[in-house]
Amino acid sequence: MTREPDGTPQETTAKMAGLAGEIGKRSPFVLPAQEAYVSLVRTLSLLSEPIDRVLKEHKLSEPLYNILRILRGHALEAGEDFCGLATQRIGEHMLSREPDMTRLIDRLERAGLVERRRSNEDRRVVLVAPTEAGLDLAERLTPEIDAVHREQFTGLSAEEVTELIGLLDRIRAGLRGSE
């Protein structure tokens, strides 16, 4: 029997195509659900890399950009009447749960991209609003980020992307139902 340099039999390595081979797994996945989970994590990592590169050029992380995107969307919808969003509301709209929203907003405020204001209705509530610089940056980043997203899914047809979205929706709905 011929072996790889790490001692793995060559026929095992040959069988480990796809995800298992990509991550150097030496034996098959025990459960299809395990393979699906690992595949999602690996895919997210690969999808995040080009987005992270674009954002890093502007000294942003995905969570910071996500906050700017949320604020920009609400500001565009509300127009000149937009006073900002409470931190809790921003957190509800985030793509991933962020345990320390205050720290993220502090960073955006130090960069001059957002400002905090007291609510006129309830002085205990602090609202976060984008500055002109924050709106401008979010506006400039949108086409760049959109181009990355278009490139990321060129291996799938429009119908396959729609099917993927539906499958992911079903997974999230099932997870919310089990909470």
C-alpha positions in Angstrom: 0.0 0.0 0.0 1.4 3.4 -1.0 1.1 6.2 1.6 1.1 10.0 1.5 4.0 11.8 3.3 1.7 12.2 6.4 1.1 8.4 6.5 -2.4 8.5 5.0 -3.1 5.7 2.5 -3.2 7.2 -1.0 -6.6 5.6 -1.8 -8.0 7.4 1.3 -6.6 10.7 0.0 -8.0 10.0 -3.5 -11.5 9.4 -2.0 -11.3 12.6 0.1 -12.4 14.9 -2.8 -14.5 18.0 -2.3 -14.7 19.6 1.1 -13.0 16.8 3.0 -10.0 16.9 0.7 -10.0 20.7 0.7 -9.6 20.8 4.5 -7.4 17.8 4.8 -9.9 15.6 6.5 -8.6 12.0 6.7 -11.9 10.2 7.1 -15.4 10.8 5.8 -17.8 13.0 7.6 -19.9 11.0 10.1 -23.1 13.0 9.5 -24.3 14.8 6.4 -25.4 17.6 8.7 -21.8 17.9 10.0 -20.5 18.2 6.5 -23.1 20.8 5.6 -22.1 22.8 8.7 -18.4 22.6 8.0 -19.1 23.5 4.3 -21.1 26.6 5.3 -18.3 27.7 7.7 -15.6 27.2 5.0 -17.7 28.9 2.4 -18.4 31.9 4.6 -14.7 32.2 5.3 -14.0 32.2 1.5 -16.8 34.7 0.8 -15.6 37.0 3.6 -12.0 37.4 2.3 -12.7 39.7 -0.6 -15.2 41.8 1.4 -12.7 42.1 4.2 -10.0 43.3 1.7 -12.3 46.1 0.4 -13.4 47.2 3.9 -9.8 47.1 5.2 -8.8 49.7 2.6 -11.3 52.0 4.4 -10.3 50.9 7.9 -13.6 49.1 8.4 -14.6 45.6 9.5 -17.8 43.8 8.4 -19.7 44.7 11.6 -18.7 48.4 11.3 -19.7 48.5 7.6 -23.0 46.7 8.6 -23.8 49.5 11.1 -23.1 52.2 8.4 -25.2 50.2 5.9 -28.1 50.0 8.4 -28.0 53.7 9.3 -27.7 54.7 5.6 -30.7 52.6 4.7 -32.8 54.2 7.5 -31.6 57.7 6.7 -32.5 57.3 3.0 -35.9 55.9 3.8 -36.7 58.6 6.4 -35.1 61.5 4.5 -34.4 64.7 6.5 -36.6 63.6 9.3 -34.1 60.9 10.3 -32.8 61.5 13.8 -30.9 58.2 14.2 -31.5 54.7 15.6 -31.2 53.5 19.1 -28.3 51.1 19.6 -30.7 48.2 20.4 -32.5 48.7 17.1 -29.2 48.7 15.2 -28.4 45.4 16.9 -31.7 43.9 15.8 -30.8 44.6 12.1 -27.2 43.4 12.3 -26.2 40.4 10.1 -24.6 38.7 13.1 -25.1 39.2 16.8 -22.5 41.6 18.1 -22.1 41.5 21.9 -20.5 45.0 22.2 -22.4 47.4 20.0 -21.2 50.3 22.2 -17.6 49.6 21.3 -18.3 49.4 17.6 -20.3 52.6 17.6 -17.4 54.3 19.6 -15.0 53.3 16.8 -17.3 54.8 14.2 -17.8 57.9 16.2 -14.0 58.4 16.7 -13.6 58.0 12.9 -16.2 60.8 12.4 -18.7 58.4 10.6 -21.5 58.5 13.1 -22.7 60.8 15.9 -24.7 60.2 19.0 -27.7 62.3 20.0 -30.3 62.2 22.8 -33.8 61.4 21.7 -36.3 64.3 22.0 -39.0 61.9 23.1 -37.0 60.1 25.8 -33.8 61.7 27.0 -32.6 58.4 28.3 -32.4 57.0 24.8 -29.2 57.7 22.8 -29.7 57.7 19.0 -26.9 57.0 16.5 -27.0 58.8 13.2 -24.5 58.7 10.3 -22.5 61.9 9.6 -22.2 63.2 6.0 -18.8 61.4 6.0 -20.4 58.2 7.1 -23.1 58.4 4.4 -20.6 59.3 1.8 -18.4 56.3 2.7 -21.3 53.9 2.7 -22.4 55.3 -0.7 -18.9 54.9 -2.2 -18.5 51.4 -0.9 -21.9 50.1 -2.2 -20.8 49.6 -5.8 -17.5 48.0 -4.8 -19.2 45.5 -2.4 -22.0 44.8 -5.0 -19.3 44.0 -7.6 -17.7 41.5 -5.1 -21.1 39.9 -4.5 -21.7 39.5 -8.2 -18.3 37.9 -8.7 -18.7 35.5 -5.8 -21.7 33.7 -7.3 -20.8 33.5 -10.9 -20.5 29.7 -10.5 -24.3 29.5 -10.0 -27.2 30.4 -12.2 -29.8 32.9 -11.1 -32.1 30.1 -10.3 -29.5 28.3 -8.2 -28.8 31.4 -6.2 -32.6 31.8 -5.6 -32.7 28.1 -4.5 -29.7 28.6 -2.2 -31.5 31.6 -0.6 -34.6 29.5 -0.1 -32.6 26.7 1.5 -30.8 29.0 3.8 -34.1 30.7 4.8 -35.5 27.3 5.7 -32.4 26.5 7.9 -32.7 29.8 9.8 -36.5 29.3 10.2 -35.9 25.8 11.7 -33.2 27.2 14.0 -35.5 30.0 15.2 -38.2 27.5 15.8 -35.9 25.4 18.1 -34.9 28.4 20.3 
